[in-house]
Amino acid sequence: MLDVQRLRVFRAVVASGSVQAAADHLGYTPSAVSQHLTALQRETGLVLFEKAGRGIAPTPTARVLAAESDEVMGSLTRLGGVVADLREGRSGTVTIGTFDSAAQSWLPYVAQGLQHDFPDVVLELSLDELGTAAQAQPTRRDIEVANESTDDPGTERPGYSRLVLSEESYCLVAPTGHPLLEQYDGPVPLAALTDVPVVDNDFHHTGCSRIIANACRAAGFTQRFAARSDDHHTALAFVAGGIGVTILPDLAVPDDVPGLESRRLVNPTPRRRIVAHVRDGAAAAPAVGRAVELLREAAAQTAARRAAV
């Protein structure tokens, strides 16, 4: 097993660019840093550094080791947080990975409920999507909120249980007075967007963009993008500026923004399913269980508001 402290010093040298800089950052002497590096090279049997001018530079092998150790070091940091929580009598943390519209619409309710019921719990929220960043660098969050197409059976994640929170449709969002809004009093056929400039709000091609792209293919066209962003707030600002229209799931459609209007899309009607993946090892923790309950309540409240409109 690798010595953790030697690994930390090694990573500091790679990140800092020199032994001296790493020593300054860590509060060590350069001699102590060099001793750690020598011991790690002996321990691993790898050549981790080579001469470069008056200093040293990490080898390609060292860069691979530094990158591959990210997850391990992150897990050790989280474990250190658990130890600190136990030592100080706190109830611990609840970690949730989610996407922007769910975070904005549901997570404040979850945070308020957790603060009321578990005042010592720290809520750690990460904005990304299962299937993109979460797969590129796997994490072990307590809850992962993700979206998937309702046409798919749903993705199971090993070590997690899956819970459906809601299903919803997509809407066209356009500037007030846009020709499509004038042409259609109610829902807008998706094919009507065939030659309309569109502002993309998800150019990293996560779950939402795939759902929309598949629906457009079914309607016989490919979107013509006038601008692309990975943030729906920016996309809405572009729409308000007359750059084009955008397509958003219900949860991301603003209730009332001056100069913007929305219409349901049909023929076909793209839909998404929002699910929560709950880590098996955390499901029994009272705070995590309560967070799941609060997520379900928030989703139900959203559904009730829509039904009342």
Buried (B, 14 or more C-beta within 10 A) or exposed (E): EEEEEBBBBBBBBBEBEBBBBBBBEBEBEBEBBBBBBEBBBEEBEBEBBEEEEEEBBBBEEBEEBBEEBEEEBEEBEBEEBEEEBEEEEBBBBBBBBBBBBBBBBBBEBBBEBBEEBBEEBBBBBBBBBBBBBBEEEEBBBBBBBBBBBBBEEEBEBEEBEBBEBBBBBBBBBBBEEBEBBEEBEEBBBBBBBBEBBBBBBBBEEBBBBBBBBBBBEBBEBEBEEBBBBBEBBBBBBBBBEEBBBBBBBBBBBEEEBEEBBBBBBBEBEBBBBBBBBBBEEBBEBEBBBBBBEBBBBBBEEBBEEEEEE
